[in-house]
Amino acid sequence: MRVCVVGAGAAGLPAIKACVEEGLEVVCYEKTADIGGLWNYRPNDPEVGGTVMATTVVNTSKEMMAYSDFPPDEKLPNFMHHSLLLQYIRDYAVKFDLLRHVHFNTPVKMITKEDGRWRVQLEKGDIEYFDRLMLCTGHHARPQHPQLRGMDMFRGRVMHAHEYRDFKGFEGKDVFLLGIGNSALDIAVDLAKIAKSVTISTRRGSWIFNRVSQGGMPYDTLLMTRVYDWLMKTIPWTVANDFMEHRLQQRMDHDIYGLRPLHRFFQQHPTVNDALANLLCAGLVTITEDIDCLTPSSVIVKGGRSFPCDVFISCTGYAFGYPYLEPGTLAITDHRADLYKYVFPMEAEDVAVIGLIQPIGSIAPIAEMQARWSARVFAGRISLPSSSERREDAERKRQEMRRRYFESTKHTIQVDYLKYMDEISELIGCHPSPSQYLLSDPQFALQLIAGPNVPYAYRLHGPHAWDGARKAIEEVGSRVKRPLKNRECRMRKHKRRGRMTEWFRYASLKWIAGWTTVLLTVFLFALCSTPLTPLTYLSLVTVFLLAFVFLLLWFDLQYDMTTVL
């Protein structure tokens, strides 16, 4: 069976690898001269696909965005500059000998269905035929431009975030940005200290999340855990939002800064930025209302305030699509993809869309999981349900999305990293089950439950399991902390790490030990239906103290004098 992979980016490369693992013949067409897709920085080639800015640093940490059988080097920073990420992708391609399947500088002109096979016409004129098709070109393809009153009168420069590469040419300019997503804030931070003024217009506001969380740890290694996922499913939705918003308010009061949106924290795709509060305090960036109209040299916002503008940058997202596909091949519009689990069309099993998702987390391991599933379907090792069942699943996901997120075109392909990874891994047969380790190795089971749900967990067993998966999971703590400490210093015992490498701090474990025993004691009190005698009361207090001492001692033993650094 012959498979065509379109695109050799972060989604295309694991798609190639998955096909090879399943024994499929695979050919990949890449329109640029190098792999990496969006992460292949091309400052002088703006017309050939999307690319990052010169200063772009990823918003997800290296362990959570890694491929499942290729851990990043421990010396790499947790949040990598795009050049380091591209090198990681290149190392991955070399490690698994993927480049021999890639045809560079080979744009696909048109793909059509002909006699039950996929007819792939290349820009250079060649025509190839394939049995199966994987589309791995992502959704940063066609920039969306807003229609604003007075735009035709404006005499300054108008551009989309898609075109922005670096700060050169913006020195001393009045820059106005429309939108408050990750791209808008990254550009604002880039220009804040060299432009004359930087103004951000937002219609709804946004909750601003930081990369670095408690103890200086990457936020996703703390939050993307099974225990946290269970907690989010258990506690009331309002309580979860109250907690997260309280945490964000401690860093930056969103009311005072004019950022608070009408929606709750978990009703949007988060905006991640570490520098905005400092720049707003320094007056280097200004947040203002939605745009009313443009004049030849300024922007007027709702309420009548006017801001001088030399450069207007639209940070209004993208409309996804596949222009090289014959119209009608896939039920994909500008902002909606009618796909079973965001991968397979409702009526077809010979084409898979890889990476057309907007995850709360990293896209690379999710795309890899989609590719593993698709390759096994193509190889006949997994069967898809009927088209009616696929439609029911897709409609159920749309309803869940409407209940959770505010109505917006950017909330049509949202997925939660852990939930979605588990959903697809169960179809593949590689779902990690902490329960199977509870008796044989409770410490490792605890790490799977309370530690970050790193992609390596999905190679512990199942098809194409990796012998190094367990070691990679156990060494996550070391790889996260290694690049942080480049100077030896005296470390107090409560800051040291012992055998337990889940991400709770020592003080938090004491807090957990205390409240666990409180809950147990309250439960025992509730069981006592008769009035308590002094002796019974004393017995319960003794049980409480003994339980607390036992739990605290156990935690202390986990944080012994040995260190993982």
C-alpha positions as CSV (number, residue, x, y, z in Angstrom):
1,M,0.0,0.0,0.0
2,R,1.3,3.4,-1.0
3,V,0.8,6.5,1.2
4,C,1.3,10.1,0.3
5,V,2.2,12.5,3.1
6,V,1.8,16.2,2.3
7,G,4.1,18.4,4.4
8,A,7.3,17.6,6.3
9,G,6.7,19.7,9.4
10,A,6.1,18.7,13.1
11,A,3.1,16.6,12.0
12,G,4.4,15.2,8.7
13,L,7.6,13.6,10.1
14,P,5.8,11.4,12.7
15,A,3.3,10.5,10.0
16,I,6.2,9.2,7.9
17,K,7.6,7.3,10.8
18,A,4.2,5.8,11.7
19,C,3.7,4.5,8.1
20,V,7.2,3.0,8.1
21,E,6.4,1.2,11.4
22,E,3.3,-0.3,9.9
23,G,5.2,-1.5,6.8
24,L,3.5,1.0,4.4
25,E,5.3,2.5,1.5
26,V,5.4,6.3,2.1
27,V,6.3,9.3,0.0
28,C,6.3,12.8,1.5
29,Y,6.1,16.1,-0.5
30,E,7.5,19.2,1.0
31,K,7.3,22.5,-0.8
32,T,10.2,24.2,0.9
33,A,13.9,23.2,1.0
34,D,13.9,22.0,4.6
35,I,11.9,20.1,7.1
36,G,10.2,21.8,10.1
37,G,7.2,23.5,8.6
38,L,6.1,26.5,10.7
39,W,9.3,26.1,12.8
40,N,11.6,26.4,9.8
41,Y,12.3,30.1,10.1
42,R,12.4,31.7,6.6
43,P,12.7,35.5,6.9
44,N,13.1,36.1,3.2
45,D,10.5,33.7,2.0
46,P,7.1,35.0,3.3
47,E,5.0,33.6,0.5
48,V,5.8,29.9,1.1
49,G,3.8,28.9,4.1
50,G,3.8,30.2,7.6
51,T,6.9,30.7,9.7
52,V,7.8,31.9,13.2
53,M,9.3,35.2,14.3
54,A,13.0,35.7,14.8
55,T,12.5,35.8,18.6
56,T,9.8,33.1,18.9
57,V,10.1,30.9,22.0
58,V,7.7,28.0,22.3
59,N,4.8,28.1,24.8
60,T,5.0,24.5,25.8
61,S,7.9,22.9,27.6
62,K,10.3,20.5,25.9
63,E,9.1,17.4,27.8
64,M,5.5,18.0,27.0
65,M,6.1,18.7,23.3
66,A,8.5,15.8,22.7
67,Y,7.9,12.9,20.4
68,S,7.0,9.8,22.3
69,D,10.2,7.8,21.7
70,F,12.7,10.7,21.4
71,P,13.3,12.7,24.6
72,P,15.0,16.0,24.2
73,D,18.5,16.5,25.5
74,E,18.6,17.5,29.2
75,K,20.8,20.5,28.3
76,L,18.1,22.1,26.2
77,P,16.1,24.9,27.9
78,N,12.6,24.0,29.0
79,F,11.1,26.6,26.6
80,M,13.1,26.4,23.5
81,H,13.9,29.1,21.0
82,H,12.6,28.1,17.6
83,S,16.1,27.4,16.3
84,L,16.6,24.8,19.0
85,L,13.2,23.2,18.3
86,L,14.0,23.0,14.6
87,Q,17.3,21.2,15.5
88,Y,15.4,18.8,17.7
89,I,13.0,18.0,14.8
90,R,16.0,17.5,12.5
91,D,17.7,15.2,15.0
92,Y,14.4,13.2,15.2
93,A,14.3,12.9,11.4
94,V,17.9,11.7,11.3
95,K,17.5,9.3,14.2
96,F,14.7,7.5,12.4
97,D,16.0,7.9,8.9
98,L,12.9,9.8,7.7
99,L,14.6,12.2,5.2
100,R,14.9,9.5,2.5
101,H,11.1,9.6,2.2
102,V,10.9,13.4,1.7
103,H,10.9,15.2,-1.7
104,F,12.0,18.8,-1.0
105,N,11.1,21.8,-3.1
106,T,8.1,19.8,-4.4
107,P,4.8,21.7,-4.0
108,V,1.6,19.7,-4.6
109,K,-0.6,21.4,-7.2
110,M,-3.8,19.3,-7.0
111,I,-5.0,16.1,-5.4
112,T,-8.1,14.4,-6.9
113,K,-9.8,11.0,-6.6
114,E,-9.4,8.9,-9.7
115,D,-10.6,5.2,-10.0
116,G,-10.5,4.7,-6.3
117,R,-6.9,6.1,-5.9
118,W,-5.5,9.5,-5.1
119,R,-4.1,11.3,-8.1
120,V,-1.4,13.7,-6.9
121,Q,-0.3,16.3,-9.4
122,L,2.9,18.2,-8.6
123,E,3.8,21.8,-9.5
124,K,6.6,20.5,-11.6
125,G,4.1,18.5,-13.7
126,D,4.7,15.0,-12.5
127,I,1.7,12.8,-11.5
128,E,1.8,10.1,-8.9
129,Y,-0.9,7.7,-7.6
130,F,-1.4,6.6,-4.0
131,D,-3.8,4.4,-2.1
132,R,-3.9,6.5,1.0
133,L,-3.4,10.2,1.9
134,M,-2.1,12.1,5.0
135,L,-2.6,15.8,5.0
136,C,0.0,17.4,7.4
137,T,0.0,21.0,6.5
138,G,-1.6,22.4,9.6
139,H,-3.9,25.4,9.9
140,H,-1.7,28.4,9.7
141,A,-2.2,28.7,6.0
142,R,-4.5,31.6,5.0
143,P,-4.4,34.8,7.2
144,Q,-7.7,36.4,8.1
145,H,-8.0,40.1,7.5
146,P,-10.6,42.2,9.3
147,Q,-13.0,44.5,7.5
148,L,-12.7,47.9,9.3
149,R,-14.3,51.2,8.6
150,G,-11.9,53.7,7.2
151,M,-9.3,51.1,6.2
152,D,-9.2,52.4,2.6
153,M,-8.3,55.9,4.0
154,F,-5.4,54.8,6.1
155,R,-2.0,55.9,4.7
156,G,0.2,53.8,6.9
157,R,1.4,50.2,6.5
158,V,-1.1,47.4,6.9
159,M,0.0,43.9,7.5
160,H,-1.0,40.6,9.1
161,A,0.9,38.8,11.9
162,H,1.7,36.2,9.3
163,E,4.1,38.6,7.6
164,Y,5.9,39.8,10.8
165,R,9.5,38.4,11.1
166,D,11.5,40.8,13.3
167,F,11.6,44.4,14.7
168,K,13.7,45.8,11.8
169,G,11.8,48.7,10.2
170,F,9.6,49.4,13.2
171,E,12.1,51.6,15.1
172,G,10.4,54.8,16.2
173,K,7.0,53.9,14.7
174,D,3.5,54.0,16.3
175,V,2.4,50.4,16.1
176,F,-1.3,49.4,16.6
177,L,-2.2,45.7,16.9
178,L,-5.7,44.2,16.6
179,G,-6.1,41.1,18.7
180,I,-4.8,39.8,22.0
181,G,-3.8,36.2,21.2
182,N,-0.3,34.7,21.5
183,S,0.9,36.2,18.2
184,A,-0.2,39.7,19.2
185,L,1.5,39.6,22.6
186,D,4.7,38.1,21.1
187,I,4.9,41.0,18.6
188,A,4.1,43.6,21.2
189,V,6.9,42.3,23.5
190,D,9.2,42.3,20.5
191,L,8.5,45.9,19.6
192,A,7.9,47.4,23.0
193,K,11.4,48.8,23.5
194,I,12.2,49.9,20.0
195,A,8.9,51.3,18.7
196,K,7.6,54.8,19.6
197,S,4.4,53.3,20.9
198,V,2.7,49.9,20.9
199,T,-1.1,49.7,21.4
200,I,-3.2,46.5,21.6
201,S,-6.9,46.6,20.8
202,T,-9.1,43.9,22.2
203,R,-12.8,43.4,21.9
204,R,-13.2,40.7,24.7
205,G,-10.0,40.9,26.8
206,S,-8.2,37.7,27.8
207,W,-6.8,35.9,30.7
208,I,-3.0,36.0,30.6
209,F,-1.2,32.8,31.6
210,N,2.6,32.5,32.4
211,R,5.0,29.8,31.2
212,V,6.7,29.6,34.6
213,S,4.7,28.4,37.5
214,Q,5.3,27.5,41.2
215,G,8.9,26.9,42.1
216,G,10.0,28.1,38.7
217,M,8.7,24.9,37.0
218,P,7.1,24.9,33.5
219,Y,3.4,25.3,33.9
220,D,2.5,22.3,31.8
221,T,4.6,19.8,33.9
222,L,2.5,20.9,36.9
223,L,-0.9,21.1,35.4
224,M,-1.0,18.3,32.7
225,T,-1.1,15.4,35.2
226,R,-3.7,12.7,35.7
227,V,-4.4,13.8,39.3
228,Y,-5.1,17.3,38.1
229,D,-7.3,16.1,35.2
230,W,-9.2,14.0,37.7
231,L,-9.6,17.0,40.0
232,M,-10.9,19.2,37.1
233,K,-13.5,16.5,36.3
234,T,-14.6,16.3,39.9
235,I,-14.8,19.8,41.4
236,P,-17.5,22.2,40.2
237,W,-16.7,24.1,37.1
238,T,-17.2,27.5,38.8
239,V,-14.7,26.5,41.6
240,A,-12.1,25.5,39.0
241,N,-12.5,28.8,37.3
242,D,-12.4,30.7,40.5
243,F,-9.2,29.0,41.6
244,M,-7.3,29.6,38.3
245,E,-8.5,33.2,38.0
246,H,-7.4,33.9,41.6
247,R,-3.9,32.6,40.7
248,L,-3.7,34.8,37.7
249,Q,-5.0,37.8,39.6
250,Q,-2.1,37.4,42.0
251,R,0.3,37.9,39.2
252,M,-1.6,40.7,37.4
253,D,-4.9,42.2,38.4
254,H,-6.8,41.9,35.1
255,D,-9.4,44.5,36.2
256,I,-6.9,47.2,36.8
257,Y,-5.0,46.4,33.6
258,G,-8.1,46.4,31.5
259,L,-7.7,42.8,30.5
260,R,-10.5,40.9,32.3
261,P,-12.8,39.3,29.7
262,L,-16.5,38.5,30.2
263,H,-15.8,34.8,29.9
264,R,-14.2,32.5,32.5
265,F,-10.7,31.2,32.4
266,F,-11.6,27.7,31.0
267,Q,-13.9,29.2,28.4
268,Q,-11.1,30.2,26.0
269,H,-7.8,29.0,24.6
270,P,-5.3,30.5,27.0
271,T,-3.0,33.4,26.1
272,V,0.5,32.7,27.3
273,N,2.9,35.6,27.9
274,D,5.4,36.3,30.7
275,A,6.4,39.9,30.0
276,L,3.1,41.8,29.5
277,A,2.6,42.9,33.0
278,N,6.0,44.5,33.2
279,L,5.6,46.3,29.9
280,L,2.2,47.6,30.9
281,C,3.6,48.9,34.1
282,A,6.5,50.6,32.3
283,G,4.1,52.2,29.8
284,L,5.7,50.5,26.9
285,V,2.5,48.8,25.9
286,T,-1.1,50.1,26.1
287,I,-4.3,48.0,26.2
288,T,-7.4,49.7,24.7
289,E,-10.9,49.0,23.5
290,D,-12.2,47.5,20.2
291,I,-11.7,49.6,17.0
292,D,-14.3,52.0,15.8
293,C,-12.6,53.3,12.7
294,L,-9.4,54.3,11.1
295,T,-8.3,57.7,9.9
296,P,-5.4,58.5,7.5
297,S,-2.9,58.5,10.4
298,S,-4.6,57.1,13.5
299,V,-7.0,54.5,14.9
300,I,-10.1,55.6,16.8
301,V,-11.5,53.1,19.3
302,K,-14.9,52.7,21.0
303,G,-15.4,55.6,23.3
304,G,-13.7,58.1,21.0
305,R,-10.0,57.8,22.1
306,S,-7.6,58.2,19.2
307,F,-4.1,56.6,18.8
308,P,-1.5,57.6,16.3
309,C,-0.6,54.8,13.9
310,D,2.1,54.3,11.4
311,V,1.8,50.5,11.2
312,F,-1.4,48.5,11.6
313,I,-1.0,44.8,12.3
314,S,-3.9,42.4,12.2
315,C,-3.5,39.5,14.7
316,T,-6.8,37.9,13.8
317,G,-5.9,34.3,13.1
318,Y,-6.2,32.1,10.2
319,A,-8.7,30.3,8.0
320,F,-7.7,26.7,7.6
321,G,-8.1,24.7,4.4
322,Y,-6.3,22.7,1.8
323,P,-6.1,24.6,-1.5
324,Y,-4.4,21.7,-3.2
325,L,-7.4,19.5,-2.7
326,E,-10.2,19.2,-5.3
327,P,-13.2,21.2,-3.9
328,G,-15.6,18.9,-2.1
329,T,-13.0,16.2,-1.3
330,L,-13.2,17.1,2.5
331,A,-16.0,18.7,4.5
332,I,-13.8,21.5,5.6
333,T,-14.8,25.2,5.6
334,D,-13.0,28.2,6.8
335,H,-13.5,27.4,10.5
336,R,-15.0,24.0,10.7
337,A,-13.7,20.5,10.0
338,D,-16.3,17.8,9.8
339,L,-13.9,15.0,10.8
340,Y,-14.2,11.9,13.1
341,K,-12.0,12.7,16.1
342,Y,-10.5,15.5,14.0
343,V,-8.8,13.0,11.7
344,F,-11.0,11.0,9.4
345,P,-13.8,12.3,7.1
346,M,-17.3,10.9,7.8
347,E,-17.5,8.9,4.6
348,A,-13.9,7.9,3.9
349,E,-11.1,5.8,5.4
350,D,-8.4,6.4,2.9
351,V,-7.5,10.0,3.9
352,A,-6.4,11.3,7.3
353,V,-5.9,14.9,8.4
354,I,-3.0,15.2,10.8
355,G,-2.5,18.2,13.1
356,L,-5.7,20.1,12.3
357,I,-6.4,20.8,16.0
358,Q,-6.0,23.6,18.5
359,P,-4.8,21.9,21.6
360,I,-4.6,23.0,25.2
361,G,-1.0,21.8,25.1
362,S,1.5,20.9,22.4
363,I,0.5,19.9,18.9
364,A,3.5,17.6,18.1
365,P,2.7,14.6,20.4
366,I,-1.0,14.9,19.5
367,A,-0.1,14.8,15.8
368,E,2.1,11.9,16.4
369,M,-0.7,10.0,18.1
370,Q,-3.1,10.8,15.2
371,A,-0.5,9.5,12.8
372,R,0.0,6.3,14.7
373,W,-3.7,5.7,14.7
374,S,-4.1,6.6,11.0
375,A,-1.3,4.3,9.9
376,R,-2.8,1.4,11.7
377,V,-6.2,2.1,10.1
378,F,-4.5,2.3,6.7
379,A,-2.7,-1.0,7.4
380,G,-6.0,-2.7,8.2
381,R,-5.1,-3.4,11.9
382,I,-7.8,-1.1,13.3
383,S,-11.4,-0.6,11.9
384,L,-13.3,2.6,12.0
385,P,-17.0,2.7,13.1
386,S,-19.8,3.3,10.7
387,S,-20.3,6.8,9.3
388,S,-23.4,7.3,11.5
389,E,-21.4,6.6,14.6
390,R,-18.7,8.9,13.5
391,R,-21.2,11.7,13.0
392,E,-22.6,11.1,16.4
393,D,-19.1,11.4,17.9
394,A,-18.4,14.6,16.0
395,E,-21.7,16.2,17.0
396,R,-21.1,15.2,20.7
397,K,-17.8,17.0,20.6
398,R,-19.3,20.1,19.0
399,Q,-21.9,20.2,21.8
400,E,-19.3,19.8,24.4
401,M,-17.3,22.6,22.9
402,R,-20.3,24.9,22.7
403,R,-21.0,24.3,26.4
404,R,-17.5,25.0,27.4
405,Y,-16.1,27.8,25.2
406,F,-17.6,31.2,24.3
407,E,-18.8,31.3,20.7
408,S,-15.8,32.1,18.4
409,T,-14.3,30.8,15.1
410,K,-11.2,29.9,17.0
411,H,-13.1,27.4,19.2
412,T,-14.0,24.9,16.6
413,I,-11.0,22.5,16.7
414,Q,-10.1,22.7,20.4
415,V,-8.9,19.6,22.3
416,D,-7.5,19.0,25.7
417,Y,-4.1,17.4,25.6
418,L,-4.5,14.6,28.1
419,K,-8.1,13.7,27.4
420,Y,-7.5,13.6,23.6
421,M,-4.3,11.6,23.9
422,D,-6.0,9.0,26.1
423,E,-9.0,8.9,23.7
424,I,-6.8,8.0,20.7
425,S,-4.4,5.8,22.6
426,E,-7.2,3.6,23.7
427,L,-8.1,3.0,20.0
428,I,-4.5,2.2,19.3
429,G,-4.0,0.0,22.3
430,C,-1.2,2.0,23.9
431,H,-3.1,3.7,26.7
432,P,-0.9,4.0,29.9
433,S,-2.6,2.4,32.9
434,P,-1.1,3.4,36.3
435,S,-3.3,0.8,38.0
436,Q,-1.2,-2.1,36.5
437,Y,1.8,-0.7,38.5
438,L,0.1,-0.1,41.8
439,L,1.1,-3.4,43.4
440,S,4.3,-4.2,41.5
441,D,5.8,-0.7,41.6
442,P,3.7,1.9,43.5
443,Q,6.3,4.6,43.2
444,F,6.2,4.4,39.4
445,A,2.4,4.3,39.5
446,L,2.4,7.5,41.6
447,Q,4.7,9.1,39.1
448,L,2.2,8.3,36.3
449,I,-0.7,9.6,38.3
450,A,0.8,12.8,39.9
451,G,3.7,13.5,37.5
452,P,3.4,15.2,34.1
453,N,1.7,13.1,31.5
454,V,4.6,13.1,29.2
455,P,4.3,11.5,25.7
456,Y,6.7,8.7,26.6
457,A,3.9,7.1,28.7
458,Y,2.2,6.1,25.4
459,R,5.1,3.9,24.5
460,L,5.2,1.8,27.7
461,H,3.2,-0.9,26.0
462,G,1.1,-1.6,22.9
463,P,2.0,-1.5,19.3
464,H,5.6,-0.3,18.7
465,A,6.3,0.1,22.4
466,W,9.7,1.6,23.3
467,D,12.1,-0.1,25.7
468,G,13.4,3.3,26.9
469,A,9.9,4.7,27.7
470,R,10.0,4.0,31.5
471,K,13.5,5.4,31.9
472,A,12.5,8.5,30.0
473,I,9.6,9.0,32.3
474,E,11.7,8.5,35.4
475,E,14.3,11.0,34.2
476,V,11.9,13.8,33.3
477,G,12.7,15.6,36.6
478,S,16.4,15.6,35.8
479,R,15.9,16.9,32.3
480,V,13.6,19.7,33.4
481,K,15.9,20.8,36.2
482,R,19.3,20.3,34.6
483,P,19.4,23.5,32.4
484,L,18.0,25.6,35.3
485,K,20.9,25.3,37.7
486,N,24.3,26.3,36.4
487,R,25.7,27.4,39.7
488,E,26.2,25.3,42.7
489,C,24.8,26.7,45.9
490,R,23.8,25.5,49.4
491,M,20.4,23.9,49.2
492,R,18.1,23.5,52.2
493,K,16.7,20.1,52.8
494,H,13.1,21.1,52.0
495,K,14.2,22.1,48.5
496,R,16.0,18.9,47.7
497,R,14.5,16.2,45.6
498,G,14.7,12.5,46.5
499,R,13.3,9.4,44.8
500,M,9.9,11.0,44.3
501,T,10.0,13.1,41.1
502,E,6.4,14.2,40.8
503,W,6.0,17.9,40.9
504,F,4.7,18.7,44.4
505,R,7.0,20.8,46.6
506,Y,7.9,19.6,50.0
507,A,5.6,22.2,51.8
508,S,2.7,21.1,49.6
509,L,3.2,17.5,50.6
510,K,3.0,18.5,54.3
511,W,-0.2,20.3,53.5
512,I,-1.6,17.2,51.8
513,A,-0.6,15.0,54.7
514,G,-2.3,17.3,57.1
515,W,-5.6,17.7,55.3
516,T,-5.7,14.0,54.4
517,T,-5.6,13.1,58.1
518,V,-8.2,15.9,58.8
519,L,-10.6,14.3,56.3
520,L,-10.0,10.8,57.8
521,T,-10.7,12.1,61.3
522,V,-13.9,13.9,60.2
523,F,-15.0,10.7,58.5
524,L,-14.4,8.8,61.7
525,F,-16.3,11.4,63.7
526,A,-19.2,11.1,61.3
527,L,-19.3,7.3,61.8
528,C,-19.8,7.8,65.6
529,S,-23.6,8.0,66.0
530,T,-23.5,8.2,69.8
531,P,-22.2,11.3,71.8
532,L,-18.4,11.2,72.2
533,T,-17.0,10.3,75.5
534,P,-13.7,11.9,76.6
535,L,-12.0,8.6,76.0
536,T,-13.4,8.3,72.4
537,Y,-12.4,11.9,71.7
538,L,-8.9,11.2,73.0
539,S,-8.7,8.1,70.8
540,L,-9.7,10.0,67.7
541,V,-7.2,12.7,68.3
542,T,-4.5,10.1,68.8
543,V,-5.5,8.4,65.5
544,F,-5.3,11.8,63.8
545,L,-1.8,12.5,65.2
546,L,-0.5,9.0,64.4
547,A,-1.8,9.2,60.8
548,F,-0.3,12.7,60.4
549,V,3.1,11.6,61.7
550,F,3.0,8.4,59.5
551,L,2.2,10.4,56.3
552,L,4.7,13.1,57.1
553,L,7.4,10.5,57.8
554,W,6.6,8.8,54.5
555,F,6.9,12.0,52.6
556,D,10.2,12.8,54.4
557,L,11.6,9.4,53.3
558,Q,10.7,10.2,49.7
559,Y,12.7,13.5,50.0
560,D,15.8,11.8,51.3
561,M,19.3,13.2,51.0
562,T,19.9,11.7,47.6
563,T,19.4,14.1,44.7
564,V,18.4,13.7,41.1
565,L,20.6,16.6,40.0
